[in-house]
Amino acid sequence: AAQVGERAMKKLDAGLNAHALAVLWGADFEGCIGEACFLKQLQKLIEKSKTRVVVTGSFTSIKASAGGQTYPKGVIDFDSLQAEKGVGKINSFAYAHSKLLQYAWLKKFATIVGPSGASAGLFDPGQVHTQNDVYAWFEKVLGKAGFACMKKVLGTREPPDAAKIVVWALEEEEKLNGMLLDCSIYGKPKKVPPVPI
């Protein structure tokens, strides 16, 4: 997945440094662990080549990890790593909590690779029309015209708009190290400065 992401970034903007890696993992728990294992295996190469690593975040978990009914703001619950405490909301808890663990790991990884001139940061593509089953269901139920109206009302982005955020994140170079590029959730993305994870 990371190799596909790297090739895609080169096609999107040929002017970017060749040592840029966009990690476009799935949002499942295995993807988060896979990302950490993958980057840890590449750590020496990342540091030697001063690679920019940009990881896909999720607005659902960024907002959820900021606080809410499921658990307190940004607190890792080491007693519920398998979502044992996610009573009634186990899916949202497990997803948001695994992403929070991913962000904490990435922030630590950024402190390790940063001194070499490499960087590791996070971007949030916002709400994007993907091949997620929920979009297929809405299109089936609402029809093409109804689905288009729903996306307009909700401010759902199309993949090319979300891809701009990846390119912006890669352009930030060391300024994104240990940081998040959060270009809001809905509508056309606007380039903004990175904020701390």
Solvent accessible surface area in square Angstrom, and as a share of the most:
residue,aa,sasa,rsa
1,A,74,0.57
2,A,3,0.02
3,Q,128,0.57
4,V,87,0.50
5,G,0,0.00
6,E,44,0.20
7,R,137,0.50
8,A,38,0.29
9,M,9,0.04
10,K,102,0.43
11,K,175,0.74
12,L,91,0.45
13,D,39,0.20
14,A,97,0.75
15,G,74,0.71
16,L,30,0.15
17,N,81,0.42
18,A,59,0.46
19,H,89,0.40
20,A,5,0.04
21,L,14,0.07
22,A,0,0.00
23,V,0,0.00
24,L,65,0.32
25,W,71,0.25
26,G,47,0.45
27,A,45,0.35
28,D,79,0.41
29,F,83,0.35
30,E,124,0.56
31,G,8,0.08
32,C,9,0.06
33,I,86,0.43
34,G,25,0.24
35,E,1,0.00
36,A,22,0.17
37,C,76,0.45
38,F,61,0.26
39,L,0,0.00
40,K,105,0.45
41,Q,155,0.69
42,L,52,0.26
43,Q,28,0.13
44,K,169,0.72
45,L,107,0.53
46,I,4,0.02
47,E,42,0.19
48,K,170,0.72
49,S,28,0.18
50,K,116,0.49
51,T,13,0.07
52,R,17,0.06
53,V,1,0.00
54,V,2,0.01
55,V,1,0.00
56,T,30,0.18
57,G,3,0.03
58,S,16,0.10
59,F,39,0.16
60,T,68,0.39
61,S,0,0.00
62,I,23,0.12
63,K,88,0.37
64,A,36,0.28
65,S,11,0.07
66,A,56,0.43
67,G,26,0.25
68,G,59,0.56
69,Q,166,0.74
70,T,47,0.27
71,Y,14,0.05
72,P,89,0.56
73,K,152,0.64
74,G,40,0.38
75,V,74,0.43
76,I,41,0.21
77,D,30,0.15
78,F,148,0.62
79,D,113,0.58
80,S,0,0.00
81,L,78,0.39
82,Q,132,0.59
83,A,6,0.05
84,E,106,0.48
85,K,116,0.49
86,G,4,0.04
87,V,134,0.77
88,G,80,0.77
89,K,85,0.36
90,I,100,0.51
91,N,127,0.65
92,S,61,0.39
93,F,4,0.02
94,A,42,0.32
95,Y,66,0.25
96,A,3,0.03
97,H,3,0.01
98,S,8,0.05
99,K,7,0.03
100,L,18,0.09
101,L,43,0.21
102,Q,10,0.05
103,Y,7,0.03
104,A,41,0.32
105,W,75,0.26
106,L,0,0.00
107,K,86,0.36
108,K,125,0.53
109,F,2,0.01
110,A,1,0.01
111,T,84,0.49
112,I,68,0.35
113,V,0,0.00
114,G,20,0.19
115,P,116,0.73
116,S,36,0.23
117,G,40,0.39
118,A,2,0.01
119,S,4,0.03
120,A,0,0.00
121,G,1,0.01
122,L,1,0.01
123,F,3,0.01
124,D,0,0.00
125,P,24,0.15
126,G,8,0.07
127,Q,28,0.13
128,V,19,0.11
129,H,43,0.19
130,T,69,0.40
131,Q,181,0.80
132,N,82,0.42
133,D,118,0.61
134,V,70,0.40
135,Y,27,0.10
136,A,64,0.50
137,W,143,0.50
138,F,63,0.26
139,E,54,0.24
140,K,172,0.73
141,V,86,0.50
142,L,77,0.38
143,G,32,0.31
144,K,159,0.67
145,A,80,0.62
146,G,26,0.25
147,F,7,0.03
148,A,55,0.43
149,C,84,0.50
150,M,29,0.13
151,K,34,0.14
152,K,168,0.71
153,V,129,0.74
154,L,86,0.43
155,G,17,0.16
156,T,16,0.09
157,R,4,0.02
158,E,68,0.30
159,P,68,0.43
160,P,94,0.59
161,D,17,0.09
162,A,10,0.08
163,A,24,0.19
164,K,97,0.41
165,I,0,0.00
166,V,9,0.05
167,V,19,0.11
168,W,46,0.16
169,A,1,0.01
170,L,0,0.00
171,E,69,0.31
172,E,17,0.07
173,E,81,0.36
174,E,112,0.50
175,K,129,0.55
176,L,3,0.02
177,N,41,0.21
178,G,11,0.11
179,M,50,0.23
180,L,12,0.06
181,L,0,0.00
182,D,35,0.18
183,C,3,0.02
184,S,61,0.40
185,I,24,0.12
186,Y,113,0.43
187,G,31,0.30
188,K,142,0.60
189,P,14,0.09
190,K,152,0.64
191,K,103,0.44
192,V,54,0.31
193,P,103,0.65
194,P,21,0.13
195,V,71,0.41
196,P,95,0.60
197,I,53,0.27
